[in-house]
């Protein structure tokens, strides 16, 4: 099951909702979602991990609380000041008094959500982030508001009642573990707990748009437009401005027509992939094991790791996010085999490469982080 399927169910049904800019409620096995961030996980992050702001913020009755109300003063590390360190006791006291604890940027430091977000980014081609909201019974952290990005919400502990405003007016939706809710950007919403504590995760999708792609494709051409002063006297003779502008726009239009869409699309792909976080969790163990990789060593694709192949005549460029490889074109069938398999051994590539070649390729892909040595 893909990351998108987990959150939305049937992908085609979900996309139909997205195209119609409508909310979408999906129910699945609670254990699959609870396992991404349990109440125990949140407890550990808040009380046992030395977490710091801005990874944590608190809100109550629609207002964000000042950091000074839940952080420690005078903390040090190796003799140097440690700012923004969350004080667990003060945080818990505010939580008991009705404050919502927000865990921000969980995709950067909580492995289950790191993997989910990385998979979603590759499936969707849009930047994704993850936050979580821990709210005590009978409380509300934020008033009715909208988000500038699309959001998946899923409940992992307790329940929360959502007020969602659509074209047909407000609707109440009760989220419980196993429920996920999709909210298109700009959807007014708010949520409140009732008799139980609530922990929910929001997956924010920061949309890349056609307008942005076109802007990035032509911005270098705009830089080439002369930055000279407009002609003096154009207020008395507007034709001077009209004629000059017509010439500049005609020249720009000619330049735009010469843009290679394939090259511009590749630039966009490279820009997106190279801006994603490096995916090398477990890389130390792989570095220690890479020299001993043999024909029967079991290897697996690292979750959420980019892997895009671009043909370059008799060569293939392999985009791996923060780096790229250039290999002979004859290696492409072996790379395709790696791409379609979640797990493999070097011997599985026997149809495409000789023994030495497939060991070299597999070891290189382990060093580059695409493949991991299974324990």
N, C-alpha and C positions, 0 to 999 in steps of 0.2 A: 504494500500500500504506500502510495506516495504521500509526501507531506500535505499536498493540497487535498488529496482524497480524505486524509484523516480529519481535516478541519471542515471540509465542505460536502463530503459524500460524493455522489456522482459528479464528476467534473463538468460534464455537459450541462447538467441542471444548474450547477452553480454559475457557470459562465452565462447562461441565459438570464439569471438574476442580475449578474454584474452588468451585462449590456443594457438591462432595463433600469439600472441604478436602484435596485430594490434590496431590502434586507433579506437575509436567508438564514433560517434556523436549521441546524443539523444535530442529530443525536447519534452517538456512537458508544462503543464500549468504554465505560468510565475509567477503567484501569489504564487505558492507553493515554488518556489526557492527564489523569492524576499523576501518572509516572513522570510527566514532564516537569512538574513543580508541585510537590506535596506540601501540606501544612508543616511537616517536619523539616522539609527543605527550607521553607521560609523562616522557620524558627532558628535553624542553624545560621542562615545568612545574617539575621538580625542580631542574634545573641552570641554567636560563637565564631565569627569569621573576621572580626576587625574590619568590617565594611566601612567605607568612607563616603561622604558626599562627593559628587552629586549622584552616586549610585542609590542613595536613599533620600526621599523627601517625605514630609508628613503634611496632610491636609485635613481640615475639619470644617464642616458646614460651609463648603464653598471657598474657603480661604486656605492658602498655603502657609504653614507655620514657619517661623524663622528658624534657620539652622541652629542658632545658638540655643534653642530650647531643647534640642535632643543630641547635641554633640559635646565632646569632652574638650576641656581646655588643658593645656600643659602636657599633652601626650608627646612622646619622643620616640624616635627609632634611630639607633646607632648615634645617639647624642644630638640628632637633628629634629627640629619641630615636625610633628605629624599633624597636619591640619585636617579638619573635617571628619575626625574619627567619631563614629556613632556611639553614643553611650546607651548600652542595652537597657539599663534600668530606667533612664529618663524616657526612652522610646516606648517601653512597655507601659509606663505610667500614663503617657499621653494616649496610647492605644486604648487602655482601659477607660480613659476619660472620653472616648469617642472619636479619636483621630484615626484616619486611614494611613497605613504605612505603604508607600509606593516604592517598589524596587525597580529602579530604572536601568535600562541597558543590559538586561539579563543575558542577551545574546552574546555579550562579551565575556561573561565569567561563570555562567551556569551551563555545564556541558550538554544536558538534554535539550535545552532551548538553543544552545549554540548550533547543534546539529540540525534541529528542526528549521531554524532560520536559514542556515546555509543551504539546505535542500530546497526550501521555498524560493530563495533567490535564484537558484539555477533553474527551477521549474518556471518561474514567472518572468525572470529577467528584470526585476525591479528591486531596489534596496529594501530590506526588511529589518525591523527592529522588534524587541520584545520587552515589555514592562509587566509588572504584576502589582495587584492592589489587594492589600490585606485590611479588611474592614471589620470592626467589632459589631456585635448585634445592635440593631436599632440605630444605625448611623448612616450618614451620607457624607462622602468625601468632597464631591464636586456637584455644583448645581448643573442645570441643563446647559449643555455646551455642544459645540461641533468640533470636529477634527479636520485638518486640512488633508489628511491621508485616509485611505481605506483601512478598515480595522477588522480583524478577526478577534472575537472575545470567546474564551472558553473557561468554564468553571472547573476548579480542581478540588475545592472544599466548601462545604456549606451551600448556601444558596443566596441569590441576590435577585431582586426584582428590578427590571429595567423598564424605563419609560422611553419609548422610541417614537419620535415624531416623523410621520411619513406624509405622503400626499393625501392619504385618507384620514389624517388626524393622528393623535397620539395612540399608541398601543402599548399594553403592558405585557412583558415577557418575563417569565420566571426561569432563571438559569440555575441548573443543578449540575453536579459532576456528570460528565458525559455529554453536556450540551455545548455547542459552539454557535456563535452568532456572528454573521457578517454584516458590517455597517459601511455603506459607501461613504466616501468623503463628503462632508457637509451635512451629514444626518444629525439633527439635534437629538441629544440623548442625555439621560442621567440614570443613576442606579442607587438603590438603597437596600440595606440588609433589613431583615425582619427579626426572627427569633434566634438566628444562628450566626456564628462568625462566617465570613466569606473570604475566599481567596480565588481571584480570577486573574488570568493572563490576557494581555492584549498584544496581538501581533499587528504592528503597523506596517503598511505597504506604502512606501514613498514613491508615488507614480513617476515614471519617466514618460514624457509626452512627445507627440509628434512636433508640437511647437518647440520644445526644447531641443529635439534632434535637428530640426531645420535650423534653429538659431545657431547651434554648435557647428553645423555644416557650412554656414555662410559667414560666420563671424570673422574668419581670417580675410575674407573678401572685403568685408566692411572696413577692416583695418587698412586696406590698400586704397580706399577712397581718399583723395587728397584732402588734407586738413587745412587748406588755404582759407583765407577770409572770404566771405561773400562780397560781391562787387559793391563798391560804394555807389550810392545813388539809386539802388534798386527800388527804394520807396517811390521815387519819382518815375522810374521806368521799370515796372514789374516784369516786363518782357525779358530783361537781362537775367532775372532770377529764374523765370520759367524756362528759358532756353538752356541755361546752364544746368539746371536740375534735370531737364530732359536728357542732356548729354550724359550726366553722371548715372542716371537710372538706366539708360540704354547700355552703358559700359558695364554696369553691375549685372544687368540681365544677361549679357553675353557671357560674363564670367560664371554666373550661376548655371547657365546651360552647359558649361564645360565641366561642371562638377561630376565626378564619377560616383554614382550611387553606391556601387559595390565597395569602393575604397572608403567612402564616408561611413557606410554601415560597418565595415571592419574596424574603423577608428572608434566607432561607438562601442562595439563589442569589447575592444581592448580597454577602452576607458572604464567600462563597467567592471570587467573582470579584475583589472589591476587595482581597483579601489576597494575590493573585498578583503577582509582580514585573512591573514595567512592561516592555512589549515594544516598544521603539523602536530596535532596532539598525539602523544606517544612517539614522537620523532626520535627521542633519545634511544628507546628500545630498538627502533628500526635501524638507527645508525650503528648500534652495537651488533646487530644480527645480519646486516646487509652482505658482509663478506662471506657468510656461510650459507647464503641462499643456494639451494640445489634444485634439481629438476622436479623434485616432489614437494618442495616447500610451498605451503599454502599461503597465498597472498589475497588481500581483499582491497577493493576500492575504498578509499577514505571517504566517509560520508560528506557530501556537500562540497567536494573538491572540484574546481573547474577543470574541464577537459574538452577543449575545442580544437578541431583539426582544420587547418587551412592549406589547401593545395598551392604549391609554388613550382609549377613545372615538374622537374624531376626531384623536388624536395617537398617535405611536409613540415609546416610550422605547427607546433603543439602549444596552445595557450593554456597555461596552468595557473592563471590568476596573477600572482606576483612575479611570475617568470615565464619564459617560453623556451622551447627547444626547437632546433631545426634538425631534421633527420632525413635520410634518403627516402625517396618516394616508395621504394620497395618495402619499407617497413609499415606502410599504411595498413595493409590487411591485418597485421599483428596488432596494431593500435586499435583498429576497429573491434577486434576480438576482445581486447582488454575493456573497451568501452561498453560492450553489451553484457559482459560478465560481472556479477557482483563479487565473485570469488573465483580464483584460478590458481594453477601451478604453472611454472614455466613450460612444462611438458605439454600443456594445453595449446601452446603456440607452435607445436611441431609442424603443422601444416604450412606455416608461413616463414619460419626461420630455422636455421640449423641450431644445434645445441649451444654452441658458443654465442651465437647472435641473440637467442632468446634469453640466455642468462644475463648478457650485457644489458639488454633492454629492460628486463625486470628489475635488475639491480639499480639501473638509472632511475626508473620510475619510483622505486622506493626512496632513493636519495632525494628525489624532487618532491616527495610527499604525496604523490597521487595514489600509490599503493602502500599498504601497511602489511607487515609480517604478522600473520595470525599466531596467537599464543598457543 
